Amino acid sequence: MENKIKWGVIGSGGIARRRTIPEGIIKSEHAELIAVYDVNTDVNTSVAQLYNATAVNSLTELLESDIEAVYIASPANRHLDQVMTCAKSKKHILCEKPLGLTVEEAEKAISVCREEGVLLGTGFMMRFLAQHQAALKLIEEGKLGAPVYGRAQLSCWYPPIEGAWRQDPQTSGGGSLMDMGSHCIDLLEMFFGKVKSVSCFINNRIHSYKSEDTAIVSLYFENGALGTVDTCFCIPDNSSKNMLELYGSRGSIIASGTIGQGSSGEMTAYLEDDQSGYDAQQTRNIEKGIRIIPQPVNTYLAEIEEFSCAILEKRESVNDAELGLRSQRILSACYRSAKTREVIDI
């Protein structure tokens, strides 16, 4: 077991039970599930039994077990305290975003982890999708030309549910923008570089809970490219195609269904070998697209593998805490813009 990191989980229900434990930790070559903790003891017991782990009754008990790393998937308002407690117990931490409810909380989480000498990673698993990595390679090779415009969409149907922590900003930090828009903005920054300024609108168009159910963000990148992110909790699942559109001076990359929890979708690149003169007819040839179909990668498995290997190799992880802090700063600017109706610089 010397090449395996021993993992504990905080918040074993939700995404941990559905995805990260069965698809990530259990199947990882370099990870081993030891113990799980959740305030819902029935859920926690069932997860432990299903995956042959120990169900513990407190965070203290979890940290006293034989673990080296902790995956945190609890409500966002608990992240800072749990990160600090885990760090002071010398456990490495992969935390679902956001790292805290505010920029200041994210900065404090990072500071404590540095002081204690432990790694802190952010759960941006969509970066690891094989098609997203293939698109990034095309962009880095200059195949798309100069970045011009990007759009990322992620929506679902999320009706009012009693006790749902994502539906109250006091426990979540925000609604559809915080929960799903964070992934979209992070992806666009991966493709086009850093965002310089934002403008944002949020609304409760359909649902009446406290968090927003609708959000749209306009992005201005440092390299001059533009972008938009649209994300909603009030569109039926099958009606939202979770589009990714990347446009440059030499072509485009269009994808449907790559943004989300799955391992693949449909992605096509429309690339020009040269920049021809003006065509008054604006002719389109839809058959010139190149399907991008790399071997699918389970993003939760890739995320756990990367973080486990970073611990073993004593290096920073690809999905490090700086990504989480960057996301927090952009989201904070978005919510300020939605409130003031101003363009906010990052």
Short mmCIF file of the C-alpha atoms (twelve columns), coordinates in Angstrom:
data_MODEL
# 
_entry.id   MODEL 
# 
loop_
_atom_site.group_PDB 
_atom_site.id 
_atom_site.type_symbol 
_atom_site.label_atom_id 
_atom_site.label_alt_id 
_atom_site.label_comp_id 
_atom_site.label_asym_id 
_atom_site.label_seq_id 
_atom_site.Cartn_x 
_atom_site.Cartn_y 
_atom_site.Cartn_z 
_atom_site.pdbx_PDB_model_num 
ATOM 1   C CA . MET A 1   0.000   0.000  0.000   1 
ATOM 2   C CA . GLU A 2   3.030   2.302  -0.090  1 
ATOM 3   C CA . ASN A 3   1.918   3.827  -3.392  1 
ATOM 4   C CA . LYS A 4   -1.603  4.559  -2.131  1 
ATOM 5   C CA . ILE A 5   -2.874  7.560  -0.218  1 
ATOM 6   C CA . LYS A 6   -5.321  6.727  2.549   1 
ATOM 7   C CA . TRP A 7   -8.430  8.882  2.218   1 
ATOM 8   C CA . GLY A 8   -11.191 10.033 4.517   1 
ATOM 9   C CA . VAL A 9   -14.377 11.768 3.362   1 
ATOM 10  C CA . ILE A 10  -16.319 14.583 5.008   1 
ATOM 11  C CA . GLY A 11  -19.861 14.734 3.643   1 
ATOM 12  C CA . SER A 12  -20.231 11.184 2.375   1 
ATOM 13  C CA . GLY A 13  -23.704 11.801 0.937   1 
ATOM 14  C CA . GLY A 14  -24.407 13.835 -2.200  1 
ATOM 15  C CA . ILE A 15  -21.671 14.081 -4.814  1 
ATOM 16  C CA . ALA A 16  -19.288 11.978 -2.724  1 
ATOM 17  C CA . ARG A 17  -21.683 9.029  -2.651  1 
ATOM 18  C CA . ARG A 18  -22.842 9.456  -6.262  1 
ATOM 19  C CA . ARG A 19  -19.535 10.117 -7.958  1 
ATOM 20  C CA . THR A 20  -16.300 10.830 -6.112  1 
ATOM 21  C CA . ILE A 21  -16.183 7.742  -3.894  1 
ATOM 22  C CA . PRO A 22  -17.337 5.041  -6.365  1 
ATOM 23  C CA . GLU A 23  -15.809 6.522  -9.526  1 
ATOM 24  C CA . GLY A 24  -12.792 8.266  -8.021  1 
ATOM 25  C CA . ILE A 25  -11.394 6.967  -4.739  1 
ATOM 26  C CA . ILE A 26  -12.458 3.330  -5.095  1 
ATOM 27  C CA . LYS A 27  -11.153 2.980  -8.651  1 
ATOM 28  C CA . SER A 28  -7.982  4.989  -8.214  1 
ATOM 29  C CA . GLU A 29  -4.662  3.167  -8.436  1 
ATOM 30  C CA . HIS A 30  -3.174  5.498  -5.857  1 
ATOM 31  C CA . ALA A 31  -6.045  5.945  -3.381  1 
ATOM 32  C CA . GLU A 32  -7.666  3.857  -0.678  1 
ATOM 33  C CA . LEU A 33  -10.867 4.739  1.188   1 
ATOM 34  C CA . ILE A 34  -10.449 4.343  4.950   1 
ATOM 35  C CA . ALA A 35  -13.198 6.287  6.729   1 
ATOM 36  C CA . VAL A 36  -16.270 8.410  6.024   1 
ATOM 37  C CA . TYR A 37  -18.138 11.025 8.031   1 
ATOM 38  C CA . ASP A 38  -21.513 12.675 7.480   1 
ATOM 39  C CA . VAL A 39  -23.977 14.360 9.828   1 
ATOM 40  C CA . ASN A 40  -26.615 11.999 8.401   1 
ATOM 41  C CA . THR A 41  -25.586 8.834  10.216  1 
ATOM 42  C CA . ASP A 42  -27.878 6.567  8.185   1 
ATOM 43  C CA . VAL A 43  -26.369 7.754  4.903   1 
ATOM 44  C CA . ASN A 44  -22.873 7.560  6.350   1 
ATOM 45  C CA . THR A 45  -23.378 3.994  7.560   1 
ATOM 46  C CA . SER A 46  -24.739 2.851  4.217   1 
ATOM 47  C CA . VAL A 47  -21.821 4.428  2.314   1 
ATOM 48  C CA . ALA A 48  -19.317 2.828  4.670   1 
ATOM 49  C CA . GLN A 49  -20.907 -0.583 4.293   1 
ATOM 50  C CA . LEU A 50  -21.106 -0.273 0.523   1 
ATOM 51  C CA . TYR A 51  -17.432 0.588  0.125   1 
ATOM 52  C CA . ASN A 52  -15.919 -1.335 3.035   1 
ATOM 53  C CA . ALA A 53  -14.907 1.753  4.987   1 
ATOM 54  C CA . THR A 54  -15.268 2.788  8.604   1 
ATOM 55  C CA . ALA A 55  -18.221 5.028  9.485   1 
ATOM 56  C CA . VAL A 56  -17.113 7.552  12.095  1 
ATOM 57  C CA . ASN A 57  -19.317 9.788  14.210  1 
ATOM 58  C CA . SER A 58  -17.299 12.997 14.313  1 
ATOM 59  C CA . LEU A 59  -14.649 14.984 12.502  1 
ATOM 60  C CA . THR A 60  -12.294 14.321 15.400  1 
ATOM 61  C CA . GLU A 61  -12.760 10.585 15.021  1 
ATOM 62  C CA . LEU A 62  -12.157 10.853 11.279  1 
ATOM 63  C CA . LEU A 63  -8.886  12.712 11.760  1 
ATOM 64  C CA . GLU A 64  -7.749  10.215 14.398  1 
ATOM 65  C CA . SER A 65  -8.231  7.353  11.940  1 
ATOM 66  C CA . ASP A 66  -5.420  6.093  9.717   1 
ATOM 67  C CA . ILE A 67  -5.829  8.634  6.896   1 
ATOM 68  C CA . GLU A 68  -3.468  10.939 5.026   1 
ATOM 69  C CA . ALA A 69  -5.901  12.995 2.921   1 
ATOM 70  C CA . VAL A 70  -9.458  14.258 3.249   1 
ATOM 71  C CA . TYR A 71  -12.024 14.923 0.557   1 
ATOM 72  C CA . ILE A 72  -14.462 17.630 1.733   1 
ATOM 73  C CA . ALA A 73  -17.916 17.599 0.139   1 
ATOM 74  C CA . SER A 74  -19.935 19.238 2.904   1 
ATOM 75  C CA . PRO A 75  -22.042 22.424 2.595   1 
ATOM 76  C CA . ALA A 76  -19.901 25.424 1.637   1 
ATOM 77  C CA . ASN A 77  -20.409 27.250 4.935   1 
ATOM 78  C CA . ARG A 78  -18.511 24.437 6.703   1 
ATOM 79  C CA . HIS A 79  -15.521 24.390 4.368   1 
ATOM 80  C CA . LEU A 80  -13.259 26.903 6.123   1 
ATOM 81  C CA . ASP A 81  -13.587 25.375 9.596   1 
ATOM 82  C CA . GLN A 82  -13.159 21.859 8.250   1 
ATOM 83  C CA . VAL A 83  -10.159 22.783 6.094   1 
ATOM 84  C CA . MET A 84  -8.476  24.459 9.077   1 
ATOM 85  C CA . THR A 85  -9.154  21.520 11.383  1 
ATOM 86  C CA . CYS A 86  -7.883  19.000 8.839   1 
ATOM 87  C CA . ALA A 87  -4.794  21.075 8.092   1 
ATOM 88  C CA . LYS A 88  -3.898  21.356 11.770  1 
ATOM 89  C CA . SER A 89  -4.109  17.551 11.903  1 
ATOM 90  C CA . LYS A 90  -1.573  17.454 9.038   1 
ATOM 91  C CA . LYS A 91  -4.005  15.993 6.517   1 
ATOM 92  C CA . HIS A 92  -3.886  16.956 2.855   1 
ATOM 93  C CA . ILE A 93  -7.213  18.300 1.596   1 
ATOM 94  C CA . LEU A 94  -9.158  18.177 -1.654  1 
ATOM 95  C CA . CYS A 95  -12.099 20.518 -1.122  1 
ATOM 96  C CA . GLU A 96  -15.123 20.960 -3.333  1 
ATOM 97  C CA . LYS A 97  -15.564 24.537 -4.477  1 
ATOM 98  C CA . PRO A 98  -16.053 27.086 -3.132  1 
ATOM 99  C CA . LEU A 99  -13.187 26.944 -0.651  1 
ATOM 100 C CA . GLY A 100 -15.200 29.302 1.553   1 
ATOM 101 C CA . LEU A 101 -18.150 31.659 1.489   1 
ATOM 102 C CA . THR A 102 -15.941 34.671 0.745   1 
ATOM 103 C CA . VAL A 103 -12.582 35.583 -0.757  1 
ATOM 104 C CA . GLU A 104 -11.294 36.183 2.757   1 
ATOM 105 C CA . GLU A 105 -12.295 32.670 3.841   1 
ATOM 106 C CA . ALA A 106 -10.559 31.152 0.816   1 
ATOM 107 C CA . GLU A 107 -7.403  33.160 1.561   1 
ATOM 108 C CA . LYS A 108 -7.470  32.014 5.194   1 
ATOM 109 C CA . ALA A 109 -7.891  28.370 4.164   1 
ATOM 110 C CA . ILE A 110 -4.869  28.625 1.868   1 
ATOM 111 C CA . SER A 111 -2.796  30.399 4.503   1 
ATOM 112 C CA . VAL A 112 -3.462  27.769 7.164   1 
ATOM 113 C CA . CYS A 113 -2.635  24.914 4.800   1 
ATOM 114 C CA . ARG A 114 0.666   26.576 3.872   1 
ATOM 115 C CA . GLU A 115 1.528   27.098 7.527   1 
ATOM 116 C CA . GLU A 116 0.822   23.450 8.282   1 
ATOM 117 C CA . GLY A 117 2.658   22.175 5.202   1 
ATOM 118 C CA . VAL A 118 -0.283  20.320 3.636   1 
ATOM 119 C CA . LEU A 119 -1.664  20.401 0.115   1 
ATOM 120 C CA . LEU A 120 -5.015  22.053 -0.561  1 
ATOM 121 C CA . GLY A 121 -6.769  21.306 -3.846  1 
ATOM 122 C CA . THR A 122 -9.990  22.543 -5.445  1 
ATOM 123 C CA . GLY A 123 -12.643 20.256 -6.936  1 
ATOM 124 C CA . PHE A 124 -12.675 21.485 -10.534 1 
ATOM 125 C CA . MET A 125 -12.906 18.018 -12.057 1 
ATOM 126 C CA . MET A 126 -14.204 19.241 -15.450 1 
ATOM 127 C CA . ARG A 127 -10.690 20.412 -16.323 1 
ATOM 128 C CA . PHE A 128 -9.693  16.749 -16.606 1 
ATOM 129 C CA . LEU A 129 -12.257 15.803 -19.270 1 
ATOM 130 C CA . ALA A 130 -10.380 14.320 -22.246 1 
ATOM 131 C CA . GLN A 131 -12.236 16.473 -24.780 1 
ATOM 132 C CA . HIS A 132 -11.534 19.645 -22.807 1 
ATOM 133 C CA . GLN A 133 -7.858  18.739 -22.716 1 
ATOM 134 C CA . ALA A 134 -7.924  18.048 -26.466 1 
ATOM 135 C CA . ALA A 135 -9.524  21.448 -27.096 1 
ATOM 136 C CA . LEU A 136 -6.912  23.103 -24.892 1 
ATOM 137 C CA . LYS A 137 -4.137  21.463 -26.911 1 
ATOM 138 C CA . LEU A 138 -5.594  22.804 -30.169 1 
ATOM 139 C CA . ILE A 139 -5.751  26.294 -28.687 1 
ATOM 140 C CA . GLU A 140 -2.208  26.101 -27.304 1 
ATOM 141 C CA . GLU A 141 -0.971  24.951 -30.729 1 
ATOM 142 C CA . GLY A 142 -2.555  28.028 -32.302 1 
ATOM 143 C CA . LYS A 143 -5.059  26.026 -34.346 1 
ATOM 144 C CA . LEU A 144 -7.924  28.265 -33.201 1 
ATOM 145 C CA . GLY A 145 -5.983  31.431 -33.926 1 
ATOM 146 C CA . ALA A 146 -6.415  34.422 -31.652 1 
ATOM 147 C CA . PRO A 147 -9.191  33.778 -29.086 1 
ATOM 148 C CA . VAL A 148 -12.277 35.843 -29.893 1 
ATOM 149 C CA . TYR A 149 -15.276 34.603 -27.892 1 
ATOM 150 C CA . GLY A 150 -16.187 31.767 -25.566 1 
ATOM 151 C CA . ARG A 151 -19.455 30.578 -24.121 1 
ATOM 152 C CA . ALA A 152 -20.056 27.967 -21.409 1 
ATOM 153 C CA . GLN A 153 -23.504 26.796 -20.309 1 
ATOM 154 C CA . LEU A 154 -24.507 24.531 -17.438 1 
ATOM 155 C CA . SER A 155 -28.104 24.317 -16.262 1 
ATOM 156 C CA . CYS A 156 -30.476 21.859 -14.648 1 
ATOM 157 C CA . TRP A 157 -33.866 21.597 -12.965 1 
ATOM 158 C CA . TYR A 158 -33.443 22.153 -9.216  1 
ATOM 159 C CA . PRO A 159 -36.861 22.714 -7.597  1 
ATOM 160 C CA . PRO A 160 -37.357 23.850 -3.997  1 
ATOM 161 C CA . ILE A 161 -36.292 21.111 -1.579  1 
ATOM 162 C CA . GLU A 162 -36.632 21.502 2.161   1 
ATOM 163 C CA . GLY A 163 -33.217 21.768 3.783   1 
ATOM 164 C CA . ALA A 164 -31.298 21.972 0.466   1 
ATOM 165 C CA . TRP A 165 -28.200 23.958 1.410   1 
ATOM 166 C CA . ARG A 166 -27.515 25.167 -2.141  1 
ATOM 167 C CA . GLN A 167 -30.830 27.042 -2.077  1 
ATOM 168 C CA . ASP A 168 -29.731 29.393 0.716   1 
ATOM 169 C CA . PRO A 169 -26.709 31.693 0.193   1 
ATOM 170 C CA . GLN A 170 -26.022 31.553 3.939   1 
ATOM 171 C CA . THR A 171 -24.945 27.943 3.524   1 
ATOM 172 C CA . SER A 172 -23.911 27.897 -0.144  1 
ATOM 173 C CA . GLY A 173 -22.566 31.349 -0.933  1 
ATOM 174 C CA . GLY A 174 -24.920 31.567 -3.907  1 
ATOM 175 C CA . GLY A 175 -27.145 29.622 -6.283  1 
ATOM 176 C CA . SER A 176 -26.704 28.550 -9.885  1 
ATOM 177 C CA . LEU A 177 -23.807 30.959 -10.444 1 
ATOM 178 C CA . MET A 178 -21.847 29.783 -7.411  1 
ATOM 179 C CA . ASP A 179 -22.630 26.105 -7.879  1 
ATOM 180 C CA . MET A 180 -22.382 25.641 -11.642 1 
ATOM 181 C CA . GLY A 181 -21.183 28.937 -13.046 1 
ATOM 182 C CA . SER A 182 -17.922 28.500 -11.152 1 
ATOM 183 C CA . HIS A 183 -17.107 25.444 -13.293 1 
ATOM 184 C CA . CYS A 184 -17.965 27.318 -16.488 1 
ATOM 185 C CA . ILE A 185 -15.835 30.355 -15.673 1 
ATOM 186 C CA . ASP A 186 -12.953 28.139 -14.626 1 
ATOM 187 C CA . LEU A 187 -13.086 26.270 -17.947 1 
ATOM 188 C CA . LEU A 188 -13.141 29.460 -20.002 1 
ATOM 189 C CA . GLU A 189 -10.114 30.735 -18.084 1 
ATOM 190 C CA . MET A 190 -8.348  27.443 -18.801 1 
ATOM 191 C CA . PHE A 191 -8.958  27.962 -22.529 1 
ATOM 192 C CA . PHE A 192 -8.605  31.735 -22.910 1 
ATOM 193 C CA . GLY A 193 -6.521  32.883 -19.942 1 
ATOM 194 C CA . LYS A 194 -7.367  35.212 -17.088 1 
ATOM 195 C CA . VAL A 195 -10.543 37.279 -16.908 1 
ATOM 196 C CA . LYS A 196 -9.952  41.015 -16.492 1 
ATOM 197 C CA . SER A 197 -13.486 42.236 -15.744 1 
ATOM 198 C CA . VAL A 198 -17.055 40.992 -15.455 1 
ATOM 199 C CA . SER A 199 -20.652 42.116 -15.734 1 
ATOM 200 C CA . CYS A 200 -23.403 39.959 -14.257 1 
ATOM 201 C CA . PHE A 201 -27.159 39.612 -13.883 1 
ATOM 202 C CA . ILE A 202 -28.848 37.162 -11.495 1 
ATOM 203 C CA . ASN A 203 -32.515 36.486 -10.895 1 
ATOM 204 C CA . ASN A 204 -35.082 34.166 -9.367  1 
ATOM 205 C CA . ARG A 205 -37.050 33.578 -12.547 1 
ATOM 206 C CA . ILE A 206 -38.940 30.433 -11.563 1 
ATOM 207 C CA . HIS A 207 -38.040 29.265 -8.066  1 
ATOM 208 C CA . SER A 208 -38.621 31.335 -4.939  1 
ATOM 209 C CA . TYR A 209 -35.787 30.108 -2.726  1 
ATOM 210 C CA . LYS A 210 -33.158 32.539 -1.449  1 
ATOM 211 C CA . SER A 211 -30.350 31.634 -3.851  1 
ATOM 212 C CA . GLU A 212 -30.552 32.764 -7.478  1 
ATOM 213 C CA . ASP A 213 -31.965 30.270 -9.979  1 
ATOM 214 C CA . THR A 214 -30.734 32.155 -13.062 1 
ATOM 215 C CA . ALA A 215 -27.456 33.875 -13.880 1 
ATOM 216 C CA . ILE A 216 -25.602 35.252 -16.869 1 
ATOM 217 C CA . VAL A 217 -22.077 36.640 -16.808 1 
ATOM 218 C CA . SER A 218 -20.222 38.650 -19.442 1 
ATOM 219 C CA . LEU A 219 -16.456 38.219 -19.323 1 
ATOM 220 C CA . TYR A 220 -13.635 40.403 -20.670 1 
ATOM 221 C CA . PHE A 221 -10.334 38.506 -20.815 1 
ATOM 222 C CA . GLU A 222 -6.887  40.031 -20.401 1 
ATOM 223 C CA . ASN A 223 -6.039  39.060 -24.000 1 
ATOM 224 C CA . GLY A 224 -9.067  40.973 -25.333 1 
ATOM 225 C CA . ALA A 225 -11.333 37.970 -25.924 1 
ATOM 226 C CA . LEU A 226 -14.936 38.087 -24.717 1 
ATOM 227 C CA . GLY A 227 -17.080 35.413 -23.112 1 
ATOM 228 C CA . THR A 228 -20.418 34.593 -21.558 1 
ATOM 229 C CA . VAL A 229 -21.561 32.070 -18.985 1 
ATOM 230 C CA . ASP A 230 -25.217 31.183 -18.570 1 
ATOM 231 C CA . THR A 231 -26.320 28.884 -15.795 1 
ATOM 232 C CA . CYS A 232 -29.761 28.151 -14.388 1 
ATOM 233 C CA . PHE A 233 -31.469 25.989 -11.784 1 
ATOM 234 C CA . CYS A 234 -34.798 26.360 -13.610 1 
ATOM 235 C CA . ILE A 235 -34.360 24.686 -17.012 1 
ATOM 236 C CA . PRO A 236 -35.365 21.009 -17.420 1 
ATOM 237 C CA . ASP A 237 -32.327 18.746 -17.507 1 
ATOM 238 C CA . ASN A 238 -32.845 17.391 -21.012 1 
ATOM 239 C CA . SER A 239 -33.514 20.876 -22.380 1 
ATOM 240 C CA . SER A 240 -30.137 22.222 -21.334 1 
ATOM 241 C CA . LYS A 241 -27.485 20.904 -23.710 1 
ATOM 242 C CA . ASN A 242 -24.600 22.296 -21.636 1 
ATOM 243 C CA . MET A 243 -22.951 23.985 -24.592 1 
ATOM 244 C CA . LEU A 244 -19.303 24.944 -24.867 1 
ATOM 245 C CA . GLU A 245 -18.430 27.282 -27.744 1 
ATOM 246 C CA . LEU A 246 -14.902 28.515 -28.400 1 
ATOM 247 C CA . TYR A 247 -14.295 30.892 -31.304 1 
ATOM 248 C CA . GLY A 248 -11.032 32.195 -32.674 1 
ATOM 249 C CA . SER A 249 -9.679  33.971 -35.742 1 
ATOM 250 C CA . ARG A 250 -8.971  30.625 -37.427 1 
ATOM 251 C CA . GLY A 251 -12.018 28.574 -36.453 1 
ATOM 252 C CA . SER A 252 -14.196 27.267 -33.669 1 
ATOM 253 C CA . ILE A 253 -14.679 24.363 -31.278 1 
ATOM 254 C CA . ILE A 254 -18.295 23.509 -30.504 1 
ATOM 255 C CA . ALA A 255 -19.322 20.985 -27.878 1 
ATOM 256 C CA . SER A 256 -22.532 19.699 -26.348 1 
ATOM 257 C CA . GLY A 257 -22.655 17.775 -23.099 1 
ATOM 258 C CA . THR A 258 -18.964 17.944 -22.229 1 
ATOM 259 C CA . ILE A 259 -19.697 20.332 -19.365 1 
ATOM 260 C CA . GLY A 260 -21.216 18.347 -16.521 1 
ATOM 261 C CA . GLN A 261 -20.607 15.217 -14.482 1 
ATOM 262 C CA . GLY A 262 -20.202 12.793 -17.406 1 
ATOM 263 C CA . SER A 263 -17.032 11.523 -19.073 1 
ATOM 264 C CA . SER A 264 -17.711 12.757 -22.598 1 
ATOM 265 C CA . GLY A 265 -20.062 14.574 -24.951 1 
ATOM 266 C CA . GLU A 266 -19.982 15.671 -28.566 1 
ATOM 267 C CA . MET A 267 -17.223 18.028 -29.698 1 
ATOM 268 C CA . THR A 268 -16.373 19.250 -33.194 1 
ATOM 269 C CA . ALA A 269 -13.613 21.575 -34.360 1 
ATOM 270 C CA . TYR A 270 -14.115 23.784 -37.430 1 
ATOM 271 C CA . LEU A 271 -10.635 24.968 -38.333 1 
ATOM 272 C CA . GLU A 272 -9.349  26.945 -41.317 1 
ATOM 273 C CA . ASP A 273 -5.926  26.208 -42.802 1 
ATOM 274 C CA . ASP A 274 -5.571  29.819 -43.816 1 
ATOM 275 C CA . GLN A 275 -7.430  33.074 -43.415 1 
ATOM 276 C CA . SER A 276 -9.105  33.635 -46.759 1 
ATOM 277 C CA . GLY A 277 -10.381 36.937 -48.076 1 
ATOM 278 C CA . TYR A 278 -13.835 38.310 -47.499 1 
ATOM 279 C CA . ASP A 279 -16.672 36.106 -48.805 1 
ATOM 280 C CA . ALA A 280 -19.734 38.243 -49.488 1 
ATOM 281 C CA . GLN A 281 -21.853 35.057 -49.691 1 
ATOM 282 C CA . GLN A 282 -20.663 33.980 -46.200 1 
ATOM 283 C CA . THR A 283 -20.628 30.350 -47.349 1 
ATOM 284 C CA . ARG A 284 -20.774 27.656 -44.659 1 
ATOM 285 C CA . ASN A 285 -19.606 24.066 -45.127 1 
ATOM 286 C CA . ILE A 286 -20.932 22.061 -42.200 1 
ATOM 287 C CA . GLU A 287 -19.133 18.927 -43.397 1 
ATOM 288 C CA . LYS A 288 -15.657 20.377 -42.769 1 
ATOM 289 C CA . GLY A 289 -15.830 19.794 -39.027 1 
ATOM 290 C CA . ILE A 290 -13.426 17.443 -37.263 1 
ATOM 291 C CA . ARG A 291 -14.952 15.293 -34.534 1 
ATOM 292 C CA . ILE A 292 -12.885 15.328 -31.367 1 
ATOM 293 C CA . ILE A 293 -13.248 11.863 -29.829 1 
ATOM 294 C CA . PRO A 294 -10.362 11.065 -27.466 1 
ATOM 295 C CA . GLN A 295 -10.501 8.074  -25.141 1 
ATOM 296 C CA . PRO A 296 -13.001 9.094  -22.412 1 
ATOM 297 C CA . VAL A 297 -11.603 9.888  -18.983 1 
ATOM 298 C CA . ASN A 298 -13.657 9.715  -15.798 1 
ATOM 299 C CA . THR A 299 -13.099 13.175 -14.363 1 
ATOM 300 C CA . TYR A 300 -13.597 12.116 -10.732 1 
ATOM 301 C CA . LEU A 301 -11.041 9.346  -11.110 1 
ATOM 302 C CA . ALA A 302 -8.596  11.708 -12.830 1 
ATOM 303 C CA . GLU A 303 -9.065  14.285 -10.082 1 
ATOM 304 C CA . ILE A 304 -8.362  11.825 -7.265  1 
ATOM 305 C CA . GLU A 305 -5.438  10.274 -9.149  1 
ATOM 306 C CA . GLU A 306 -3.836  13.672 -9.739  1 
ATOM 307 C CA . PHE A 307 -4.183  14.804 -6.141  1 
ATOM 308 C CA . SER A 308 -3.009  11.472 -4.728  1 
ATOM 309 C CA . CYS A 309 0.044   11.493 -7.016  1 
ATOM 310 C CA . ALA A 310 0.804   15.090 -6.034  1 
ATOM 311 C CA . ILE A 311 0.949   13.988 -2.391  1 
ATOM 312 C CA . LEU A 312 3.125   10.977 -3.195  1 
ATOM 313 C CA . GLU A 313 5.462   13.050 -5.365  1 
ATOM 314 C CA . LYS A 314 5.546   15.965 -2.904  1 
ATOM 315 C CA . ARG A 315 4.471   18.566 -5.458  1 
ATOM 316 C CA . GLU A 316 1.577   20.963 -6.011  1 
ATOM 317 C CA . SER A 317 -1.478  19.468 -7.674  1 
ATOM 318 C CA . VAL A 318 -2.777  20.624 -11.041 1 
ATOM 319 C CA . ASN A 319 -6.102  21.445 -9.354  1 
ATOM 320 C CA . ASP A 320 -4.496  23.505 -6.602  1 
ATOM 321 C CA . ALA A 321 -5.960  25.988 -4.143  1 
ATOM 322 C CA . GLU A 322 -5.019  28.986 -6.293  1 
ATOM 323 C CA . LEU A 323 -7.712  27.906 -8.767  1 
ATOM 324 C CA . GLY A 324 -10.215 28.018 -5.938  1 
ATOM 325 C CA . LEU A 325 -9.085  31.455 -4.813  1 
ATOM 326 C CA . ARG A 326 -9.167  32.748 -8.379  1 
ATOM 327 C CA . SER A 327 -12.706 31.420 -8.764  1 
ATOM 328 C CA . GLN A 328 -13.757 33.036 -5.496  1 
ATOM 329 C CA . ARG A 329 -12.469 36.438 -6.601  1 
ATOM 330 C CA . ILE A 330 -14.278 36.284 -9.933  1 
ATOM 331 C CA . LEU A 331 -17.532 35.113 -8.361  1 
ATOM 332 C CA . SER A 332 -17.333 37.851 -5.756  1 
ATOM 333 C CA . ALA A 333 -16.966 40.386 -8.569  1 
ATOM 334 C CA . CYS A 334 -19.935 38.828 -10.369 1 
ATOM 335 C CA . TYR A 335 -22.225 39.161 -7.369  1 
ATOM 336 C CA . ARG A 336 -21.060 42.744 -6.814  1 
ATOM 337 C CA . SER A 337 -21.839 43.516 -10.444 1 
ATOM 338 C CA . ALA A 338 -25.294 41.947 -10.143 1 
ATOM 339 C CA . LYS A 339 -25.976 44.190 -7.155  1 
ATOM 340 C CA . THR A 340 -24.536 47.454 -8.482  1 
ATOM 341 C CA . ARG A 341 -25.168 46.934 -12.236 1 
ATOM 342 C CA . GLU A 342 -21.550 47.943 -12.843 1 
ATOM 343 C CA . VAL A 343 -18.649 46.340 -14.693 1 
ATOM 344 C CA . ILE A 344 -16.251 45.076 -12.018 1 
ATOM 345 C CA . ASP A 345 -12.513 44.572 -12.493 1 
ATOM 346 C CA . ILE A 346 -10.967 41.460 -10.977 1 
# 
